[in-house]
């Protein structure tokens, strides 16, 4: 039991390593002749036993919570998929009188994208909003209606992989170039030639590539959280602080994480 606890703690945080070393020294002291009376040794073993049980229970709880969260986020019962399939397809007219964004499906690039739309369908300037990881277009809820009320036509769609109707199996289907093609296809599907573009996090990475590859389509660009690709990749190569902050990228290719 003690060896298991020590292994678990030593694989954790720096604090866990300190605790593991302290417990090991404590256990060695228990074994030493004459250090503890029999009653003290019995009590120490009892403490270690309950500590091991506590650690095991905490680990089980963490695994259970992660499993439940994974089940919900992966839409295992297809509730999200079915609800999305029941949404109306984008019509030729968007109501500008509604106080909330309309939830619709947009057919584009061979897929159906779940989207939040608001504003006028006429010649009003358009704004396309690109969400980040691991959220959806819901992150833009506080901005959609203020933009619509200011006279903009707003389109915030769940990107490839997030929309149930846009989840190809091949890993290569999620390359930046493919995601950029989705942005342009969605703009074409809603009848927008030029648009303002706003992206956050992963959406910002997609947005930068959209601007660089289709500058004729983008009126203005606002990138949040992600700098220009050249600056960002330079920091990844040469800035130890940025390397540390972006180290979680490696988890994206690890199974079951």
N, C-alpha and C positions, 0 to 999 in steps of 0.2 A: 504493500500500500504506500509506504513512504517513498519508495523509489519511483512509483508512478507519479506521485505528487511533485517530487523534485523535477522529473522530466517535464511535466506540464508547465511548472512555473519557470523553469529555465528557458523554455521556448517562447515565453511571453515577453512582457515589457522589462525595462531595466529594473523597475521596482520588484517585478516577479523574480528576477535573478538574485537580488539582494535577499529576498525572503527565502529562496531556495537554498542559498549558501548558509543562511542563519539556521534553517531547519537541519541542514546536514551537520553543522557544527553541534547543534543541540543533540542530534541523534548520536553522534560520536561521544558526546559527553555522557550520555546515558549509559553507553557501553563501557565507559572507563570504570575500572575498579575503584570503589571508595568515593566516587563523586556524589552519588545519590544514594539515599537509603532506599530500601525496596519500595516503600510507599510512594516516595517521590518518583521513582522510575515508573511505577504503575500509573501514576497520575499523568506523567509526561506522555506515556504511550497512549493513554486515553485521549489526551488533547490532540495528539497527532492523528489518531484514528478519526476523530470528529472533524478535524481540519481536512483530512482526505475526503471524507464523505461530503463536506460542504463544497469543496472544489469540484467533485464529481457531479453533484446536483447542479451547480452553476453551469458546468459545461453542458449538461443535458438540457438545461433551460435555454442556453444560447442556441444550441443546435435545433431545438424545437421551435424557437421563435424564428430562426432563419428559415426553417422548413416551411412554416406557415406563411411567412412573408413571400418566399419563393413561389409557393402554390398560388397565392393571390395575385402576385405580379405576373405570373406566367399564364394567367387566364385559363387554368386547366379545365374549368367547367364550361368554357366558351361563353360566359355571360357577356363579357365585353364585346366579343366577336358578334354575337347574336344581336345585341343592342345596336351595335354600329351598322349591321346589315339592315336594320329596320329604319335607319335614318333616311330622310328624303334626299334624292339627288339634287345637286345645286340647280336651281331654276334660273331662268334668264333675268329674274327680278329679285333683288334683295330688299327687304323692308328696312327703311331708315327710321321707322317710327317705333320699333321695338326697343325696350329698355335693356334687353339682354342680347348677346350674340346668338345667332341661329346655328344649330348643330346640323351639319349636312355631310354628304359624301360628294367628293369631287373625282370624276373619272379623268385620269391623266396618265400618260406614259405606260398604259397597259395595266394600271392598278386603280384602286379606289382609295382615296385618302380621306380620312375623317378630318373635318375642318370646322372651325368657328369663323363665321363671317358676319359682317355688319356693315352698315353704310349704304350709300346709294349705288345703283348699278349703271348710272349714266356716265358722264365724262369726269366724275370726281377723281382726283388723284388717288392712286392705289398704294396701299402699304401691305407688304407681305412680311409676316413675322415668323421667324424660325426658332423653335424651342431648343433647349439644350438637353444634356444627359443628366439624369435619367427621367426627365419629366416629359410632359406633352404640351400641346397648345393651351392647356388649362393654365399654364404659368402666365399667359398673357391676358387672362381675364380682367385684371385691374386696368389694363391699357386699351382694350379693344373698344369699349363704348366711348371713352373720352376722345379717342381718335376719330371714331365715327361721328360723334357730336361736333367735332371740329371740322367736319366736311370731307373726311377721307373714307374711301372704300377699304375695308380691312379684311385681309385673308390670313388666318393663322391655321396652318394645317399640321396634323401629326405626320411626321416624316416617315420615310421608309423604315420598316422595322417596328414602328410604333402604331401605325394604322393596321388593323387586322386584315384589311384588304390589300396590303402592300408589304408582304413578308416573304420574299423569295428565299429559297433554301440555300443557294450558293453564296459563299462568303464574298466572292468577287462582286456580287450584285450590290454590295454595300460600299463600294469604293466611292471616293469623293466625287469623281466624275459622274457616277450614276445619280448621286444625290443632287448634284447641280442640275442634271437633266430633269429631275423631278420638279425643281423650283421653276424652271422655264416652262415645263409642261403644264404645271398648275396655273401659271400666269396666262398661258395660251388658252387653257380650258375656261378660265373665267373672263376671257376677252380683254386682257390687259397687255398692252404693248410695252409700256414703260412703267416702272414702279419704284417706290421707295422700299428699301430693304433693311430690316433690323434683325440681328441674330444674337443669341446668347449662348456662350459655352460651345458645345458641339455645333449648334446652329450658327454660331459665329464662324467656325471653321468652314462650314458649307457656304456661308455668305461670302467670305473672303474669296473663295474659289469662283463663286458665281460672278462677283464683281470683276475679277481678273479675266475670266473667260468670256463674259458677256457685258462689257462696259456700256454697250449701246442700249441695253435694256434697263439699266439701273440708274435712276435719277439721283438718289442719294443712298449712302450706306452708313449704318451705325452698327459697329461691332462691339459687343459687350463681353468682357472676360478674356477674349483671345486677341492677341496682337496680330500684326501683319505676319503671314506665314514665314517670311524670311527672318524676321526678328525673333519669332518664337522658336524656330528650329536652331537658330544660332545660340539662343539661350539654352536649349536642350543639349547642345554639344559642349558649351563652354561655361555655363553657369551652374555651379554645384547646387545652389539653392533651388533653382528651377528644376534641376534633375531630381532632387529630392521631392519636390512638390508634385512632380509629374510621374513619380515612380509607380503610382497606382495603375498607370496605363498597362503595365505588364499583366495585371489581373484579368484584363479583358479577354486574353487568349487562354486562360486557365480553365479547364473544364470544372463544372460544379461551383464556380465562384461567381 
